[in-house]
Amino acid sequence: MAQPAPPSQSEMRQRNLSRVLHTLAAEGPLSRAAVAARIGLTRAAVSTLVDELLRGELLVEEGPGRSGAVGRPGSQLRPTDRGPCGFGAEIGVDHLAVCAADLRGEIRVRVEKEIRNRHSDPLAVLTVLRRLARRARAEATGVGLHPVGLAVAVPGLVLRDSCTVLRAPNLGWQHTELLPLLPDDLGPVTVHNEANLGGLAELWSGNTPEATLPEGPGSPGSPDSFVYVSAQIGIGASVVVDGQLLSGTHGFAGELGHVPVRPEGPRCGCGGRGCLETYAGEEAVLRAAGIEPGPGVRMSALTARCEAGEETALRAVRRAGTALGIALSGAVNLLDCRRVVIGGTLTRLAPWLLPPLRRELARRTAVAAGGRDTPVPVTASPLGPDGPLVGAAGLAVRTALDHPAALLAGRPR
């Protein structure tokens, strides 16, 4: 079998430019020496790369930082907060949102609209999204940013490496090609399942609470492995193994919402019975609490009733937590994940949702985290409902950072 050709000098240079950008985006401000130590290159090599990025106005140089080392502290480098930015968009069942993030991953612009998209024509939905994108682009231009890519989060099955939504039950979409309907002036466009983007946002956020993690091979500093649950009107999940998203053969991994928790339960929109969504989806929980879902009816009403100790509301949330624990026990037993993270709108109900979830999960998991008696940690994501949108913008930014030649040329990839 022929061996692949070694990378050319130009390819190595591009790879190293990308490594410098990614390091400073994730950890900056840093000195040249600190960057060199992190990526394993000489300081002279890093200085050459940094000078090129400074000339291309992708980095800015600040004054000297504090240094514990002997000698004069080096000047601090960070990605510019002007210039290239990644756009993220989210198509929700009851809302649309667009945001722009700079090269540091900071959200600089955000526009959104509450709108009922269930069973709406995709053209009508994407027409509104394009209007929001125009507003967001105008605001981004006002703060000195220009787009280099767009990633879109959708609550449904998206064919791998495509913009085709195979099925989005809560939108009522089937075999829908989104690319011709999406903005074409924000750079390259990608479409992804919203739970996958929420999981990536969690991975990149550094939100791992070290106190909750087991000792051993999965200890802090090793690549993270977790199940992220995007619990909104629908329920999706993403699986991260050793720091990498597990997407499956067709890109459909993580369809937790349609795992049956009560085989003879109520009919689900997917055609099955007793799916997790029929017990723990946002609308199911609201109805069980005696709150009829509708435009403008959010989880705040249910949260207020739980805070007031209303038994019907508390019972509905506990039932959802138990159902989540049943569904997640299979994932934990199968994957031996390090932790479970709950994202989405149900994070607002964490004080009442998580205790029954943890109890059910502990009761049903064969081996606790790290082979110890400690149950697998379950936490609510600090990103809450914003995970998919933040992840979309973050993916657009990180994809741009992978292609420094395009950024230096001031053009989309």
N, C-alpha and C positions, 0 to 999 in steps of 0.2 A: 504494500500500500504506500503510495507516494506521500511523503511528508509535506505539510503546508510550507510555503515559502516564508522565510523570516520577514518580519515587517520592515519596510523601507525606512530610511532616515526620516522622510517626510511624515510617514505614518507614526513613527515613534515620537516625533515632535508634536504632532497633533494630540496624540494620546497623553503626553506629559503636560501640554497646555491644559487639557481637560482635567487632569488630576489636580493641577494647581487651582483651577477655578472651583472645582467641586470641594476641595479642602477649605478654601477661604469662604465659600458660600456656607459651608456647614459649621465652621469653627472660627472664622475670622471675627475681629481683626487678629492677624498674626504677623510676626516678622518673617523675613526671608529665611532666616535660620530655622525658625519653628516649622515653616512649610517644608523645608528640606528634610528635617528630622521626621516629619510625618509621612512623607511619600518616598523616602529612601533615595533621594538624589543628592548630589553635592550642592553646596550653597552656590557655587559658581554657575552650575547648570540651572538652578532655580532662578537666580538673578537674571539670567538671559531670558528665561521664559516670562518672568515678571515684567521685565522691561518691555517686551513685546505686548503684553496685555495692558500695560500702562499707556503705551503709545496708541493702542486701539481703544482707549477710554473704557475698558471693561473693569479695571481696578482703579482705586484711588489710594493715595498714600497719605497717612496721617502722621502725627508727631510720634516720637519715640514712646514706647510703652514701658511698663515696669519690667524689670528683669532681675531674676534671682542669680543669674550667672555673672561671672567676673567679666568686666569690660563694659563697653558702651552699649546700651540697649538699642536694638534696631528699630527703624521706623515700622509702623504698623500698616498692614495692607488689608483691604476689604473690597468686595465687589461694589461697583458703583450702584447708587440708588437712582440713577437716571439711565437712559438708553434702553437696552433690550428688556422685555418683560414677557412672561408667559400668561396666557389667558386661560381661565377655567370656566366652564359652564356646567350647570346642573339642570336637567329636565326632571322635575318632580311631578308627582300626581297632582299636587295642589300648589305648586309654585315653580317659578323659573328664576335662575340667578346667573350672573356673570361677574367674574372678578379678574383682576390683573395683579400679578405678583412680580416683584423685581428679582434680580439675580440672587438676592439673599433669601428669597422665598417669602419676603414680607408682603402681605396683602396690602396694596396701595389704593385700589379702587374696587368698589363693590356696588352693584345695582341688582335689584330683585323685584319680583312682582308676584303677588298672590293671585293664582289663576287656576281654575279647575280644568285639568288636562285629561281627565279620565274619559276615554272613548272620543276624544277630540281628533280631528283630522291632523295628521302629522304636519302637513303644509301650514295649517293655521297656527299650530303650536310653534313651529320653527320660524314663522314670520314674526311672531312676538319676540322670540329669542334673538332674532337678528336686530330688531329695534333696540333691545337691551344692550346688545353687543356694540352697536353704534354709539350709544350713550357712554358705555364703559370706555370705548376707545377714545372718545372725545375727552373724557376726564383724564385718561392716562396721558394723552398728548399734553394736557395742561400741566402735568407734573413732570414732563420731560421723558416720558416712556414711549417706546414703540414696540408693537407686537412681533414676536418671533415664533408663535405657535399657539394652537388652541387644542385643549383636551376637553371632552364632553362626557359628563356622567349621566348614565341612563339606568332606570330601575328595571332592568330586564337582561335577557341573554343576548350578548353581543358576540358575533362570530369572531374568532381570533384573527388579528391583523386585518380587520375590516371596519367599515362604518355601518354594518348591517345589523339591525336589531332583529334577531330571529323571533323573539317572543317577549313581550312586556305585558303580562296579564293585567296589571293594575292601570296601564294606559290603554289597553285594548289594541295594541299594535302587534302585527304579525308580518314577518319578512319585509321589514321597512328599511330601505336604503336611505341613510340620513345625509350622506356627503353632498348631494346636489342641493339640499335644503339648508345647509349650514353656512355661516359667513365664510367668504372666500378671500377676505382681505386681512386675516390675522395670522397668516403663515400656515404651515402644514397642520392638518386637522386629524385628530384621532378620537375614537369613540370607545368608551369602556363601561363596564358594569359599575354602578355606583358603589357597591360594597367593596370591590377591589380597590377603587380609588380611596375610599375611607380607610382601608387597611394600610395602604401605602402612606397616607398622611400620618397614621398612627406610628408606623415604622420610622418615618423620617422626623417625627416631632421630638423624639427624645423623652417621651412621657413615661417611660418604664419606671414604675416605683420600685426601687431596689429592695425596699424593706419587704415587699410581697413575694420576692423571687426565691426559689429554692436554691440550696447550695449544690455544688457538683458541676457537671459539664455544662449546664445551662446557666451558670452564674454570670453576674454582670461582667461585661467585657466580651462575652461570646456572642455570636450572631443570634438574634432574637427569633423565637418561634412562638406563634400565637394564633388563635382564632379571633377574628374581629367580626362582631355582629352589627350590621346596620339595621337597627330596629326602627322603622318608620311605618308608613301605611302598609308597605310590604316589608318583608324581612329577608335580607340577604346576608351573606357572610363571605369573608375572604380568609384564606389560609396562608400564613407566612411561615416558611420553614427555613431555618438557618439564614434568615435575612433576605430570602427570596420569595416572591409571590408565587404560589402554586395555582396555576390557572386551569390546568386540565387539558386534555387532548384538543377540545374544540373551544376552550376558553370559558367553559360553563361551570367550573368548580365553585362550590360554595352556595348552592341553592338550598340553604337551610330552611327557608320559609315554607318549602313544600315537602319537608320531612314529616310524615304522619306521626302525631303524638297520641292520637285517639283514632284508631282505624275506622270506627263507626261514627265519628264525629260529623260536624256540619260540612256541607258541600263547600269546596273552595273554588275560587275563580279559575284555578288551573284545571279543574275537572275532577280532582281527587277529593277525598274526604278526610276530615280531621287533621288537616295540615297545621303546622305551627302557626301560620299567619292567621288562621281562624280563631286562635286563642290569644296570640301575643302581638298581632299587627295593631297599629294605632287605632284604626276604626273599630276593630273587634274589642279592644280594651275600653274604648269610649262607650260603646253600646252596652257592654257588660256592666259599666258603671252607671248606666241610665242617662248617658249624654248622647244625643243624636248628632253624629258628625255632619258637618256642612261647611260652607264657605265661612271662613273667619273663626271656626271652632277649632281651637288648638289645645295642646296638652295642658296649657295653663289652667283651664277650668278643672281638669281632673287633678292636677297638682294641688290646687286650692282645696278641693274636697278631701284629698288625702291628708293635707296638713290640718284640716279641721277634724280629722278622725272619723269621717263618714264611713260607716261599715261597708256599704255597697261598693263604694269606690275602692276601699282597701282590699275587699275580697276580689274585685276584678283584677287589680294589680298583682295580688298574690297568685291568682290563677295563671296570669301571664308569666310570672317568674317561674312557677313550677313547670309550665309547658316549655319554657326556654331551657330549663335544667334537663328535662327529659331529652329534648332534641340535641343539646350540646353534649350530653354524656356519650352518645355514639361517636361524635367527632373527637372528643378527648380520648376515648378508649382506642380509636383507630389511629390517631395521629401522635399521641404522646406529646401534646403541645405543652409549652412552658407556662402559658397563661391564657385567660379568656378576657376579651375586652368588649364591653357593650357600648356601642355608639348609637347615633340617631336621636330621635325625639324622646325615646323611652329613657334616655339618661336623666331626664328631669325627674323621673320617678324612682331613681336609684335607691333612696332610703327604704322604700317599701318593696321594690322589685328584686333587689339583689339578695336579701336574706333567704327567701324561698328558693331562688335560683341556686344559690350556693348549697343549700341543704340537699336539694334534689340531685345536684351534680355530684356532691360528695357521696351520697347514698348509692349512686349508680356507676361510678367510675371504678374500674378494676384495680388500677394502680395509681396512687397519688403522685403528685409532681415530684420528680427526682427520686422516685422509689421510696419516699418517706411517708409518714402518716399524715403529713400536712396536705390538706386538699389543694387542688389546682387553684391558684389565685384568680379571682374574678373582680374586675374593676370597671368603673364607668369612665369612658374617654373624656378628658377635659375638652376635646374638640366638639363634643355633643353632636347636634345636627349638622354642623359645618364640615364634618370630615370629608365627605365626597367632593365638595366644592374646593376645599383647601387642597385635597389630593390631586384634583384635576389641574389646578394652577401649578402645583408643585411638580407634577409630571411634565407639563409643558416647559417649565424652567429647567428641570434636570435634563430633559432631552436636548434642549438648546445648549446646555453646558457640555454635553457630549460632543458637540460639533463646533469647536472654537474657531475654525476657519470661516465658517459662515457668519459667526458673531463678529469676528474681526473685519469681515468684508461689509458688515452692516446690512445683511440681507437674510431672509429666511432660508432654512435648509432646502 
